[in-house]
């Protein structure tokens, strides 16, 4: 399963008003693991950038003067995302701008959704956390993902952060790492693990009674509903 986490920066908010993409950032995941492959490019929009947009991403018109146009790299970009699942936060914004850029090429490429499937992490977050703030910054705080190194929004940096958020929302930790307990010889710090003595008395098991089981099932049903069918504990019960 190949997934591309994607973000863009733009000159303003609406392509219908002539605004253009000025940065594309993508990172690749295969089987939920970052591969190290990425696509990143600044673009010359042939227009000024709204001051409000500059305050968000810090990219200036002067900086982009010598950068390529979207048409110069459209083929490379489309080849990179072809057939993948795009993971985007507030997908209609980014796909709207991408579709506009492709349309300006006058027929070389059709809409992004014709070449990829698109998953909107904002829609996903609203289902999992209804009634809460679900901006990328809010999700970083909720899932304890460090984004303190981000002074401005940047497409590649935001794509990398979104990859961490997506993995946390859809399953959390994907591999066991013992790096923090490894010694200088690279072996895991087994001596730091506190082991239970073999002669210790067995733990007393107190099983739930009927009313507690009913309440437990009701709680799982509520989680299943608010998470859009992603309650891990219910799947464990049925497996």
N, CA and C of each residue as an Amber inpcrd file, in Angstrom:
protein
   717
   0.8540000  -1.1870000   0.0000000   0.0000000   0.0000000   0.0000000
   0.8890000   1.2360000   0.0000000   0.8090000   2.0110000  -1.0680000
   1.6330000   3.2210000  -1.2010000   0.7630000   4.4370000  -0.9040000
   1.2180000   5.2420000   0.0470000   0.5090000   6.4550000   0.4350000
   1.4520000   7.6420000   0.2960000   0.9110000   8.7520000  -0.1710000
   1.6680000   9.9910000  -0.2940000   0.9930000  11.0410000   0.5800000
   1.7150000  11.5210000   1.5850000   1.2080000  12.5920000   2.4410000
   1.6020000  13.9120000   1.7850000   0.6150000  14.7530000   1.5170000
   0.8390000  15.9240000   0.6520000   0.3510000  17.2060000   1.3110000
   1.0890000  18.2780000   1.0480000   0.6480000  19.6140000   1.4730000
   1.1200000  20.6270000   0.4320000   0.4110000  21.7260000   0.3490000
   0.8020000  22.8130000  -0.5600000   0.7840000  24.1390000   0.1930000
   1.5240000  25.0990000  -0.3400000   1.3960000  26.4970000   0.0660000
   1.0120000  27.2950000  -1.1720000   0.2670000  28.3700000  -0.9720000
  -0.3150000  29.0930000  -2.1010000  -0.1770000  30.6050000  -1.9240000
  -0.5030000  31.3220000  -3.0010000  -0.4400000  32.7890000  -2.9570000
  -1.6370000  33.3820000  -2.2180000  -2.6980000  32.6150000  -2.0510000
  -3.9140000  33.0960000  -1.3940000  -4.8720000  31.9380000  -1.1950000
  -6.1330000  32.2460000  -1.0340000  -7.0910000  31.2330000  -0.6090000
  -7.9280000  30.6200000  -1.7310000  -8.0110000  31.2740000  -2.8900000
  -8.9960000  30.8240000  -3.8700000  -8.4050000  30.8110000  -5.2790000
  -8.2790000  29.6160000  -5.8910000  -7.7620000  29.5790000  -7.2650000
  -8.6840000  30.2730000  -8.2610000  -9.9760000  30.3810000  -7.9370000
 -10.9020000  31.0780000  -8.8300000 -10.5770000  32.5580000  -8.9320000
  -9.8290000  33.0880000  -7.9700000  -9.4060000  34.4840000  -7.9940000
  -7.9830000  34.6300000  -8.5250000  -7.4990000  33.5830000  -9.1710000
  -6.1800000  33.6520000  -9.7920000  -5.0270000  33.2460000  -8.9010000
  -5.3120000  32.7380000  -7.7090000  -4.2250000  32.3410000  -6.8190000
  -3.6220000  31.0250000  -7.2790000  -2.3380000  30.8510000  -6.9760000
  -1.5660000  29.7220000  -7.5100000  -0.8010000  29.0050000  -6.3930000
  -0.3590000  27.8100000  -6.7150000   0.4930000  27.0480000  -5.8050000
   1.9150000  27.5760000  -5.8920000   2.5720000  27.7270000  -4.7250000
   3.9660000  28.1730000  -4.7100000   4.8960000  27.1530000  -4.0480000
   4.3370000  26.1290000  -3.4260000   5.1790000  25.0750000  -2.8520000
   4.3700000  23.7840000  -2.7780000   5.0030000  22.6750000  -3.1560000
   4.4240000  21.3420000  -3.0010000   5.3890000  20.5030000  -2.1820000
   4.8530000  19.8210000  -1.1790000   5.6680000  18.9230000  -0.3720000
   4.9700000  17.5910000  -0.2080000   5.6720000  16.4960000  -0.4810000
   5.1050000  15.1470000  -0.3560000   6.1180000  14.2300000   0.3190000
   5.6360000  13.3420000   1.1680000   6.4700000  12.2700000   1.7010000
   5.7560000  10.9480000   1.4400000   6.5220000   9.9060000   1.1900000
   5.9770000   8.6050000   0.8050000   5.9750000   7.6430000   1.9900000
   4.8700000   6.9080000   2.1190000   4.7890000   5.8030000   3.0690000
   4.3970000   4.5390000   2.3120000   5.0170000   3.4290000   2.6610000
   4.6370000   2.1200000   2.1360000   4.4130000   1.2020000   3.3200000
   3.2270000   0.5930000   3.3810000   2.8540000  -0.2480000   4.5200000
   3.0500000   0.4960000   5.8410000   2.6080000   1.7570000   5.8550000
   2.6050000   2.5970000   7.0650000   4.0090000   2.9410000   7.5640000
   4.9870000   2.8730000   6.7080000   6.3440000   3.2510000   7.1070000
   6.8750000   4.2980000   6.1320000   7.4720000   5.3630000   6.6630000
   8.0930000   6.3720000   5.8120000   9.2860000   5.7580000   5.0970000
   9.3470000   5.9460000   3.7890000  10.4060000   5.3180000   2.9940000
  11.6420000   6.2050000   2.8490000  11.5100000   7.4950000   3.1500000
  12.5990000   8.4380000   2.9020000  12.4750000   9.1200000   1.5510000
  11.5690000   8.6310000   0.6970000  11.3290000   9.2670000  -0.5980000
  10.4070000  10.4650000  -0.4110000  10.7330000  11.5540000  -1.0880000
   9.8740000  12.7300000  -0.9930000   9.9280000  13.5260000  -2.2960000
   8.9190000  14.3640000  -2.4650000   8.8570000  15.2970000  -3.5970000
   8.6620000  16.6850000  -3.0080000   9.5680000  17.5970000  -3.3520000
   9.4640000  18.9500000  -2.7970000   9.9180000  19.9570000  -3.8420000
   9.0920000  20.9980000  -4.0400000   9.4390000  22.0050000  -5.0320000
   8.7560000  23.3330000  -4.7360000   9.5370000  24.4250000  -4.8030000
   8.9640000  25.7730000  -4.8080000   8.6400000  26.1430000  -6.2520000
   7.6120000  26.9820000  -6.4360000   7.1260000  27.3020000  -7.7740000
   6.9710000  28.8010000  -7.9760000   7.2360000  29.2290000  -9.1930000
   7.0330000  30.6200000  -9.6030000   5.5620000  30.7850000 -10.0140000
   4.7940000  31.6430000  -9.3120000   3.3600000  31.7490000  -9.6100000
   3.0040000  32.8200000 -10.6310000   3.9850000  33.6260000 -11.0310000
   3.7210000  34.7260000 -11.9580000   2.6710000  35.6930000 -11.4280000
   2.6730000  35.9230000 -10.1330000   1.8020000  36.9110000  -9.5080000
   2.3150000  37.1640000  -8.1000000   1.8440000  38.2490000  -7.4950000
   2.2270000  38.5610000  -6.1230000   1.5250000  37.6340000  -5.1330000
   2.1110000  37.5310000  -3.9550000   1.5490000  36.7230000  -2.8840000
   0.8300000  37.6420000  -1.9070000  -0.3670000  37.2480000  -1.5080000
  -1.1080000  38.0560000  -0.5450000  -0.3050000  38.2090000   0.7470000
  -0.2550000  39.4180000   1.3280000   0.4740000  39.6220000   2.5810000
   0.0210000  38.6680000   3.6960000  -1.2650000  38.3820000   3.7570000
  -1.7610000  37.4670000   4.7920000  -1.1900000  36.0730000   4.6000000
  -0.9870000  35.6610000   3.3480000  -0.4100000  34.3480000   3.0790000
   1.0660000  34.3160000   3.4660000   1.7780000  35.4040000   3.1960000
   3.1930000  35.4750000   3.5690000   3.3560000  35.3350000   5.0710000
   2.4370000  35.9130000   5.8330000   2.5080000  35.7990000   7.2860000
   2.3740000  34.3540000   7.7590000   1.6990000  33.5320000   6.9780000
   1.5000000  32.1270000   7.3530000   2.7030000  31.2760000   6.9730000
   3.1470000  31.3900000   5.6910000   4.2100000  30.4810000   5.2550000
   5.5770000  31.1330000   5.0960000   5.6500000  32.4550000   5.1250000
   6.9430000  33.1330000   5.0750000   7.6080000  33.1430000   3.7130000
   6.8990000  32.7210000   2.6560000   7.4730000  32.6690000   1.3130000
   7.1610000  33.9800000   0.5900000   8.1710000  34.6250000   0.0380000
   7.9840000  35.9240000  -0.6040000   8.0580000  35.8090000  -2.1280000
   7.4990000  36.8110000  -2.8030000   7.5570000  36.8750000  -4.2570000
   8.9980000  36.9230000  -4.7400000   9.8430000  37.6560000  -4.0510000
  11.2560000  37.7750000  -4.4220000  11.9510000  36.4140000  -4.3790000
  11.6620000  35.6190000  -3.3540000  12.2840000  34.3000000  -3.2030000
  11.9460000  33.3870000  -4.3730000  10.7590000  33.5480000  -4.9510000
  10.2820000  32.6270000  -5.9830000  10.6570000  33.0380000  -7.4070000
  11.3370000  34.1610000  -7.5800000  11.5850000  34.6890000  -8.9240000
  12.3300000  33.7230000  -9.8300000  13.2580000  32.9460000  -9.2880000
  14.0540000  32.0470000 -10.1280000  13.5820000  30.5980000 -10.0570000
  12.4010000  30.3570000  -9.4770000  11.9020000  28.9970000  -9.3300000
  11.1410000  28.5570000 -10.5800000  11.0390000  27.2490000 -10.8330000
  10.3300000  26.7710000 -12.0330000   8.8260000  26.9870000 -11.9220000
   8.1530000  26.9040000 -13.0640000   6.7010000  26.9580000 -13.0920000
   6.1400000  25.5490000 -12.9030000   4.8760000  25.4710000 -12.5120000
   4.2370000  24.1680000 -12.3320000   4.3180000  23.3360000 -13.6090000
   4.1580000  23.9840000 -14.7620000   4.1970000  23.2650000 -16.0330000
   5.5320000  22.5640000 -16.2550000   6.6100000  23.1090000 -15.6660000
   7.9380000  22.5370000 -15.8610000   8.1010000  21.1850000 -15.1800000
   7.3150000  20.9280000 -14.1570000   7.4980000  19.6950000 -13.3840000
   6.2050000  18.9060000 -13.2020000   5.1590000  19.2970000 -13.9050000
   3.8700000  18.6100000 -13.7550000   3.9970000  17.1170000 -14.0230000
   4.7400000  16.7440000 -15.0580000   4.8980000  15.3350000 -15.3910000
   5.5800000  14.5610000 -14.2790000   6.6680000  15.1190000 -13.7330000
   7.3830000  14.4510000 -12.6370000   6.4850000  14.3120000 -11.4150000
   5.7320000  15.3750000 -11.1170000   4.8460000  15.3380000  -9.9490000
   3.7550000  14.2940000 -10.1260000   3.1070000  14.2760000 -11.2800000
   2.0240000  13.3300000 -11.4970000   2.5400000  11.8930000 -11.5320000
   3.7230000  11.6890000 -12.0720000   4.3150000  10.3500000 -12.0310000
   4.5720000   9.9140000 -10.5940000   4.9510000  10.8570000  -9.7440000
   5.2720000  10.5360000  -8.3520000   4.0280000  10.1130000  -7.5730000
   2.9040000  10.7800000  -7.7990000   1.7040000  10.4690000  -7.0210000
   0.8090000   9.4360000  -7.6950000   1.1070000   9.0700000  -8.9400000
   0.2350000   8.1900000  -9.7260000  -0.0990000   6.9010000  -8.9810000
  -1.4010000   6.6180000  -8.8420000  -1.8580000   5.3630000  -8.2590000
  -1.7830000   5.2780000  -6.7570000  -1.3030000   6.3030000  -6.0980000
  -1.1510000   6.2720000  -4.6400000  -2.4250000   6.7630000  -3.9580000
  -2.4880000   6.5450000  -2.6540000  -3.5120000   7.1740000  -1.8270000
  -2.9170000   8.4630000  -1.2750000  -3.5380000   9.5910000  -1.5940000
  -3.0640000  10.8720000  -1.0850000  -3.6710000  11.1240000   0.2930000
  -2.8230000  11.4480000   1.2490000  -3.2490000  11.8020000   2.6050000
  -3.0820000  13.3050000   2.7390000  -4.1900000  14.0360000   2.8880000
  -4.1540000  15.5010000   2.8940000  -5.0570000  16.0180000   4.0110000
  -4.6130000  17.0590000   4.7150000  -5.4410000  17.6860000   5.7420000
  -6.2160000  18.8370000   5.1030000  -7.5430000  18.7460000   5.1370000
  -8.4290000  19.6670000   4.4190000  -8.1870000  19.5140000   2.9150000
  -8.4230000  18.3000000   2.4370000  -8.0890000  17.9190000   1.0620000
  -8.7140000  18.8150000  -0.0080000  -9.9790000  19.2620000   0.1240000
 -10.5430000  20.0860000  -0.9590000  -9.7160000  21.3300000  -1.2800000
  -9.0550000  21.9030000  -0.2790000  -8.2270000  23.0840000  -0.5360000
  -7.0690000  22.7250000  -1.4580000  -6.2930000  21.7050000  -1.0980000
  -5.1030000  21.3540000  -1.8780000  -5.4650000  20.7690000  -3.2320000
  -6.4450000  19.8680000  -3.2660000  -6.8210000  19.2730000  -4.5510000
  -7.4620000  20.3070000  -5.4720000  -8.1550000  21.2920000  -4.9000000
  -8.7200000  22.3640000  -5.7100000  -7.6390000  23.1590000  -6.4160000
  -6.5570000  23.4670000  -5.6860000  -5.4500000  24.1930000  -6.2940000
  -4.7070000  23.3260000  -7.2980000  -4.4870000  22.0520000  -6.9620000
  -3.8010000  21.1610000  -7.8930000  -4.6060000  20.9780000  -9.1790000
  -5.9210000  20.7800000  -9.0390000  -6.7670000  20.6210000 -10.2230000
  -6.7400000  21.8820000 -11.0800000  -6.6810000  23.0350000 -10.4400000
  -6.6080000  24.2870000 -11.1920000  -5.3040000  24.3760000 -11.9710000
  -4.1870000  23.9970000 -11.3240000  -2.9030000  24.0230000 -12.0270000
  -2.9130000  23.0610000 -13.2150000  -3.4870000  21.8860000 -13.0220000
  -3.5670000  20.9070000 -14.1120000  -4.4650000  21.4030000 -15.2410000
  -5.5500000  22.0920000 -14.8780000  -6.4670000  22.6360000 -15.8850000
  -5.7780000  23.7000000 -16.7290000  -4.9030000  24.4870000 -16.0860000
  -4.1910000  25.5390000 -16.8180000  -3.2320000  24.9640000 -17.8520000
  -2.8990000  23.6800000 -17.7400000  -2.0300000  23.0400000 -18.7240000
  -2.7850000  22.6870000 -20.0020000  -4.0970000  22.9060000 -19.9900000
  -4.9540000  22.7720000 -21.1930000  -4.9390000  21.3580000 -21.7760000
  -5.2790000  20.3910000 -20.9000000  -5.5600000  19.0620000 -21.4190000
  -4.5080000  18.0060000 -21.2340000  -3.3310000  18.3470000 -20.7350000
  -2.2980000  17.3350000 -20.5610000  -2.6550000  16.3400000 -19.4540000
  -3.3440000  16.8230000 -18.4110000  -3.6980000  15.9790000 -17.2730000
  -5.1340000  16.2700000 -16.8500000  -5.8300000  15.2260000 -16.3720000
  -7.1580000  15.4210000 -15.7890000  -7.0210000  15.6480000 -14.2850000
  -8.1440000  15.6840000 -13.5680000  -8.1420000  15.9890000 -12.1380000
  -7.3370000  14.9650000 -11.3440000  -6.8160000  15.4040000 -10.2110000
  -5.9970000  14.5470000  -9.3490000  -6.7370000  13.2770000  -8.9660000
  -8.0270000  13.3790000  -8.6830000  -8.8050000  12.2260000  -8.2380000
  -8.9410000  11.1550000  -9.3160000  -8.6180000  11.4970000 -10.5700000
  -8.6150000  10.5030000 -11.6390000  -7.3640000   9.6310000 -11.5940000
  -6.3600000  10.0800000 -10.8520000  -5.0780000   9.3790000 -10.8160000
  -4.7600000   8.7990000  -9.4460000  -5.4510000   9.2730000  -8.4120000
  -5.1710000   8.8490000  -7.0330000  -6.4830000   8.7580000  -6.2570000
  -6.4540000   8.0240000  -5.1630000  -7.5180000   8.1530000  -4.1770000
  -7.0830000   9.2120000  -3.1680000  -8.0380000   9.8630000  -2.5450000
  -7.7310000  10.9630000  -1.6310000  -8.3850000  10.6950000  -0.2770000
  -7.5990000  10.7750000   0.7860000  -8.0980000  10.6550000   2.1500000
  -7.8960000  11.9960000   2.8550000  -8.9820000  12.5400000   3.3990000
  -8.9390000  13.8350000   4.0690000  -8.8230000  13.6000000   5.5760000
  -7.6730000  13.9250000   6.1590000  -7.4650000  13.6960000   7.5910000
  -8.2830000  14.6620000   8.4440000  -8.7100000  15.8000000   7.8730000
  -9.5700000  16.6970000   8.6360000 -10.9350000  16.0550000   8.8430000
 -11.4970000  15.4630000   7.7960000 -12.7700000  14.7410000   7.9210000
 -12.6200000  13.5860000   8.9050000 -11.5200000  12.8570000   8.8010000
 -11.2620000  11.7420000   9.7080000 -11.1960000  12.2200000  11.1590000
 -10.4780000  13.3260000  11.3870000 -10.3170000  13.8440000  12.7480000
 -11.6490000  14.3060000  13.3270000 -12.4940000  14.9200000  12.5100000
 -13.7980000  15.3770000  12.9940000 -14.6820000  14.2120000  13.4140000
 -14.5250000  13.0590000  12.7590000 -15.2940000  11.8770000  13.1450000
 -14.7630000  11.2840000  14.4460000 -13.4470000  11.2880000  14.6020000
 -12.8390000  10.7030000  15.7970000 -12.9720000  11.6350000  16.9930000
 -12.8800000  12.9590000  16.7490000 -12.9130000  13.9490000  17.8270000
 -14.0020000  14.9880000  17.5460000 -15.2600000  14.5980000  17.5490000
 -16.3370000  15.5450000  17.2140000 -16.4090000  16.6900000  18.2150000
 -16.6480000  17.8840000  17.6820000 -16.8120000  19.0490000  18.5450000
 -15.5230000  19.6160000  19.0780000 -14.3780000  19.1060000  18.6480000
 -13.0930000  19.6040000  19.1240000 -12.3410000  20.2870000  17.9880000
 -11.3000000  21.0470000  18.3480000 -10.4560000  21.6670000  17.3350000
  -9.6300000  20.5770000  16.6510000  -9.5950000  20.6140000  15.3320000
  -8.9070000  19.5620000  14.5960000  -7.9430000  20.1200000  13.5550000
  -7.3860000  21.3040000  13.8400000  -6.3120000  21.8140000  12.9990000
  -5.0960000  20.9090000  13.1710000  -4.1190000  21.0460000  12.2810000
  -2.9150000  20.2220000  12.3940000  -2.1990000  20.4980000  13.7100000
  -2.1360000  21.7660000  14.1200000  -1.5060000  22.0980000  15.4030000
  -2.2550000  21.4630000  16.5710000  -3.5820000  21.5050000  16.5300000
  -4.3790000  20.9220000  17.6110000  -4.1820000  19.4150000  17.6820000
  -4.0990000  18.7670000  16.5340000  -3.8930000  17.3180000  16.5120000
  -2.5020000  16.9570000  17.0040000  -1.5130000  17.7740000  16.6740000
  -0.1650000  17.5360000  17.2010000  -0.1720000  17.5640000  18.7220000
  -0.8630000  18.5470000  19.2930000  -0.9460000  18.6420000  20.7420000
  -1.6900000  17.4520000  21.3280000  -2.7910000  17.0430000  20.6730000
  -3.6060000  15.9400000  21.1830000  -2.8390000  14.6240000  21.1760000
  -2.0460000  14.4190000  20.1140000  -1.3200000  13.1560000  19.9850000
   0.1390000  13.2650000  20.4290000   0.4690000  14.3910000  21.0710000
   1.8080000  14.6030000  21.6330000   2.8970000  14.4550000  20.5620000
   2.6700000  15.1050000  19.4340000   3.6440000  15.1250000  18.3450000
   4.3410000  16.4780000  18.3570000   5.6430000  16.4720000  18.4310000
   6.4220000  17.7040000  18.5690000   6.4640000  18.4580000  17.2420000
   5.8850000  19.6520000  17.2230000   6.0080000  20.5210000  16.0450000
   6.5880000  21.8780000  16.4460000   7.3540000  21.8740000  17.5290000
   7.8940000  23.1300000  18.0600000   8.9400000  23.7400000  17.1320000
   9.5070000  22.9360000  16.2100000  10.5230000  23.4360000  15.2870000
   9.9090000  24.1840000  14.1110000   8.5870000  24.3060000  14.0690000
   7.9250000  24.9460000  12.9310000   7.6090000  26.3930000  13.2610000
   8.3830000  27.3270000  12.6710000   8.0900000  28.7410000  12.8410000
   7.0340000  29.1900000  11.8330000   7.1300000  28.6830000  10.6130000
   6.1550000  28.9710000   9.5700000   5.5800000  27.6500000   9.0650000
   4.4210000  27.7410000   8.4290000   3.9060000  26.5910000   7.7000000
   4.7610000  26.4130000   6.4480000   5.2060000  25.1910000   6.2190000
   5.9340000  24.8500000   5.0040000   5.3940000  23.5370000   4.4950000
   5.3000000  23.3840000   3.1770000   4.6100000  22.2210000   2.6230000
   5.2900000  20.9130000   2.9960000   6.6080000  20.8170000   2.8580000
   7.2870000  19.5610000   3.1630000   7.2640000  19.2810000   4.6580000
   7.5220000  20.2950000   5.4670000   7.4990000  20.1120000   6.9170000
   6.1070000  19.7110000   7.3950000   5.0830000  20.3580000   6.8680000
   3.7140000  20.0170000   7.2640000   3.3390000  18.6090000   6.8020000
   3.8420000  18.1920000   5.6440000   3.5770000  16.8250000   5.1830000
   4.2140000  15.8070000   6.1250000   5.4220000  16.0910000   6.5810000
   6.0940000  15.1930000   7.5170000   5.3410000  15.1200000   8.8400000
   4.8770000  16.2740000   9.3280000   4.1180000  16.3020000  10.5790000
   2.7930000  15.5740000  10.4030000   2.1250000  15.8060000   9.2640000
   0.8420000  15.1500000   9.0150000   1.0030000  13.6310000   8.9520000
   2.1210000  13.1490000   8.4250000   2.3610000  11.7010000   8.3990000
   2.3560000  11.1400000   9.8130000   3.0100000  11.8330000  10.7470000
   3.0110000  11.3870000  12.1430000   1.6050000  11.4220000  12.7280000
   0.8560000  12.4870000  12.4300000  -0.5100000  12.6140000  12.9380000
  -1.3910000  11.4990000  12.3720000  -1.2760000  11.2430000  11.0840000
  -2.0880000  10.2060000  10.4490000  -1.8140000   8.8360000  11.0750000
  -0.5570000   8.5070000  11.2820000  -0.2080000   7.2170000  11.8810000
  -0.7510000   7.1200000  13.2990000  -0.7040000   8.2360000  14.0410000
  -1.2420000   8.2270000  15.4050000  -2.7570000   8.0570000  15.4020000
  -3.4420000   8.7240000  14.4710000  -4.9050000   8.6340000  14.4170000
  -5.3870000   7.2630000  13.9730000  -4.5890000   6.5730000  13.1770000
  -5.0580000   5.3260000  12.5750000  -4.3790000   4.0860000  13.1410000
  -3.7220000   4.2330000  14.2680000  -3.1380000   3.0290000  14.8550000
  -1.9790000   3.2690000  15.7890000  -1.4820000   4.5030000  15.8550000
  -0.4270000   4.8160000  16.8050000   0.8990000   4.2170000  16.4010000
   1.6270000   3.7320000  17.3820000   2.9740000   3.2230000  17.1750000
   2.9550000   2.0590000  16.2040000   3.8320000   2.0900000  15.2070000
   3.8430000   1.0470000  14.1840000   4.9830000   0.0630000  14.3500000
   5.9420000   0.3670000  15.1960000   7.0170000  -0.5840000  15.4490000
   7.5880000  -0.3430000  16.8310000   8.1410000  -1.3900000  17.4410000
   8.7180000  -1.2970000  18.7640000  10.1420000  -0.8150000  18.6590000
  10.4860000   0.2380000  19.3650000  11.8420000   0.7540000  19.3560000
  12.3850000   0.7290000  20.7630000  13.5740000   0.1500000  20.9340000
  14.2080000   0.0850000  22.2420000  15.4420000   0.9650000  22.2910000
  15.5010000   1.9410000  21.3670000  16.6940000   2.7830000  21.2850000
  16.9880000   3.4900000  22.5910000  15.9230000   3.8990000  23.2950000
  16.1350000   4.6850000  24.5080000  16.7590000   3.8740000  25.6270000
  16.7160000   2.5250000  25.5320000  17.2920000   1.6860000  26.5700000
  18.5190000   0.9420000  26.0750000  19.0270000   1.3090000  24.8960000
  20.1840000   0.6240000  24.3410000  21.4590000   1.1460000  24.9510000
  22.4140000   0.2430000  25.1790000  23.7160000   0.6210000  25.6850000
  24.6140000   1.0360000  24.5530000  25.8760000   1.3450000  24.8800000
  26.8090000   1.8020000  23.8590000  27.1540000   0.7060000  22.8720000
  26.9390000  -0.5810000  23.2520000  27.2350000  -1.6730000  22.3340000
  26.0740000  -1.9830000  21.4080000  24.9590000  -1.1900000  21.5020000
  23.8370000  -1.3590000  20.6060000  22.8240000  -2.3780000  21.0730000
  23.0980000  -3.1000000  22.1590000  22.1450000  -4.0810000  22.6420000
  21.1150000  -3.4100000  23.5300000  19.9180000  -3.9870000  23.5820000
  18.8700000  -3.3970000  24.4100000  19.2500000  -3.4970000  25.8690000
  18.8170000  -2.5100000  26.6460000  19.1800000  -2.4400000  28.0590000
  18.3380000  -3.3640000  28.9080000  18.5410000  -4.6650000  28.7690000
  17.7350000  -5.6290000  29.5080000  17.9220000  -5.4890000  31.0110000
  19.1060000  -5.0390000  31.4330000  19.3560000  -4.9210000  32.8600000
  18.4910000  -3.8560000  33.5080000  17.9360000  -2.9360000  32.6680000
  17.1020000  -1.8720000  33.2110000  15.6590000  -2.3100000  33.4120000
  15.3190000  -3.5110000  32.9070000  13.9540000  -4.0010000  33.0300000
  13.7510000  -4.6090000  34.4060000  12.7190000  -4.1730000  35.0900000
  12.4140000  -4.7190000  36.4120000  11.6060000  -6.0000000  36.2410000
  12.1290000  -7.1020000  36.7030000  11.4960000  -8.3970000  36.5210000
  10.7890000  -8.8350000  37.7940000   9.6610000  -9.5100000  37.6300000
   8.8910000 -10.0130000  38.7580000   9.5350000 -11.3030000  39.2520000
   9.7340000 -11.4110000  40.5280000  10.3440000 -12.6180000  41.0900000
   9.4130000 -13.8160000  40.9080000  10.0330000 -14.9720000  40.6590000
   9.2480000 -16.1620000  40.3750000   8.4400000 -16.6280000  41.5760000
   8.9220000 -16.3290000  42.8310000   8.2260000 -16.8110000  44.0190000
   7.1450000 -15.8490000  44.5020000   6.8610000 -14.8010000  43.6850000
   5.8400000 -13.8390000  44.0780000   4.4570000 -14.4870000  43.9810000
   3.5630000 -14.1700000  44.9250000   2.2140000 -14.7330000  44.9180000
   1.4780000 -14.3210000  43.6610000   0.6530000 -15.2050000  43.1020000
  -0.0720000 -14.8700000  41.8610000  -1.0360000 -13.7100000  42.0830000
  -1.2510000 -12.9370000  41.0060000  -2.1870000 -11.8240000  41.0840000
  -3.6100000 -12.3440000  41.2570000  -4.3750000 -11.6180000  42.0360000
  -5.7760000 -11.9630000  42.2340000  -6.5840000 -11.3890000  41.0750000
  -7.3850000 -12.2120000  40.4340000  -8.1950000 -11.7870000  39.2970000
  -9.6340000 -11.5770000  39.7530000 -10.1420000 -10.3600000  39.5680000
 -11.5320000 -10.0470000  39.9030000 -12.2730000  -9.8380000  38.5930000
 -13.1760000 -10.7290000  38.2690000 -13.8850000 -10.6690000  36.9930000
 -15.0850000  -9.7240000  37.0680000 -15.3890000  -9.0970000  35.9450000
 -16.5240000  -8.1700000  35.8800000 -17.8350000  -8.9320000  36.0430000
 -18.7830000  -8.2790000  36.7320000 -20.1010000  -8.9020000  36.8640000
 -21.0090000  -8.4330000  35.7260000 -22.2180000  -8.9460000  35.6970000
 -23.1300000  -8.7090000  34.5770000 -23.3720000  -7.2550000  34.2580000
 -23.6400000  -6.4280000  35.2660000 -23.9250000  -5.0100000  35.0240000
 -22.7060000  -4.2960000  34.4580000 -21.5130000  -4.6410000  34.9640000
 -20.2840000  -4.0180000  34.4610000 -20.0350000  -4.4000000  33.0020000
 -20.3450000  -5.6310000  32.6390000 -20.1810000  -6.0490000  31.2510000
 -21.1160000  -5.2910000  30.3190000 -22.3520000  -5.0360000  30.7940000
 -23.3150000  -4.2690000  29.9980000 -22.8060000  -2.8450000  29.7890000
 -22.2980000  -2.2170000  30.8540000 -21.7640000  -0.8570000  30.7540000
 -20.5350000  -0.8230000  29.8380000 -19.7070000  -1.8510000  29.9440000
 -18.5230000  -1.9440000  29.0910000 -18.9180000  -2.0000000  27.6190000
 -19.9150000  -2.8270000  27.3080000 -20.3590000  -2.9500000  25.9200000
 -20.9660000  -1.6440000  25.4070000 -21.6930000  -0.9410000  26.2840000
 -22.2850000   0.3430000  25.8990000 -21.1970000   1.3670000  25.5790000
 -20.1230000   1.3510000  26.3690000 -19.0130000   2.2690000  26.1130000
 -18.3410000   1.9440000  24.7800000 -18.1290000   0.6650000  24.4810000
 -17.5340000   0.2810000  23.1990000 -18.4190000   0.6940000  22.0360000
 -19.7290000   0.5530000  22.1940000 -20.6590000   0.9560000  21.1370000
 -20.5630000   2.4590000  20.8750000 -20.4200000   3.2470000  21.9700000
 -20.3050000   4.7020000  21.8200000 -19.0100000   5.0770000  21.1020000
 -17.9070000   4.4020000  21.4610000 -16.6240000   4.6660000  20.8040000
 -16.6960000   4.2800000  19.3350000 -17.3360000   3.1430000  19.0540000
 -17.4920000   2.6920000  17.6720000 -18.2370000   3.7270000  16.8290000
 -19.2640000   4.3500000  17.4270000 -20.0720000   5.3320000  16.6940000
 -19.2880000   6.6040000  16.4290000 -18.6240000   7.1400000  17.4570000
 -17.9250000   8.4190000  17.3080000 -16.6550000   8.2880000  16.4820000
 -16.0730000   7.0840000  16.4100000 -14.8440000   6.9060000  15.6450000
 -15.1010000   6.4440000  14.2170000 -16.3700000   6.3610000  13.8570000
 -16.6930000   5.9430000  12.5010000 -16.3420000   4.4910000  12.2140000
 -16.5190000   3.6490000  13.2230000 -16.2720000   2.2170000  13.0340000
 -14.8420000   1.7890000  13.2630000 -14.0640000   2.5850000  14.0470000
 -12.6510000   2.2710000  14.2640000 -12.3460000   1.9160000  15.7200000
 -13.2950000   1.3180000  16.4040000 -13.0590000   0.9330000  17.7990000
 -12.2380000  -0.3600000  17.8240000 -10.9730000  -0.2460000  18.2190000
 -10.0640000  -1.4020000  18.2170000 -10.5740000  -2.4860000  19.1530000
 -11.1160000  -2.0960000  20.3090000 -11.5150000  -3.0890000  21.3110000
 -12.6800000  -3.9330000  20.8200000 -13.5820000  -3.3570000  20.0470000
 -14.6850000  -4.1540000  19.5110000 -14.1670000  -5.1910000  18.5130000
 -13.1510000  -4.7890000  17.7070000 -12.6020000  -5.7440000  16.7730000
 -11.9040000  -6.8810000  17.5080000 -11.2540000  -6.5700000  18.6100000
 -10.5950000  -7.6140000  19.4080000 -11.6380000  -8.5630000  19.9990000
 -12.7720000  -8.0020000  20.4200000 -13.8300000  -8.8430000  20.9880000
 -14.3930000  -9.8210000  19.9720000 -14.4880000  -9.3620000  18.6990000
 -15.1130000 -10.2200000  17.6820000 -14.1280000 -11.1810000  17.0660000
 -12.8080000 -10.8700000  17.1660000 -11.7850000 -11.7230000  16.5210000
 -11.6540000 -13.0330000  17.2550000
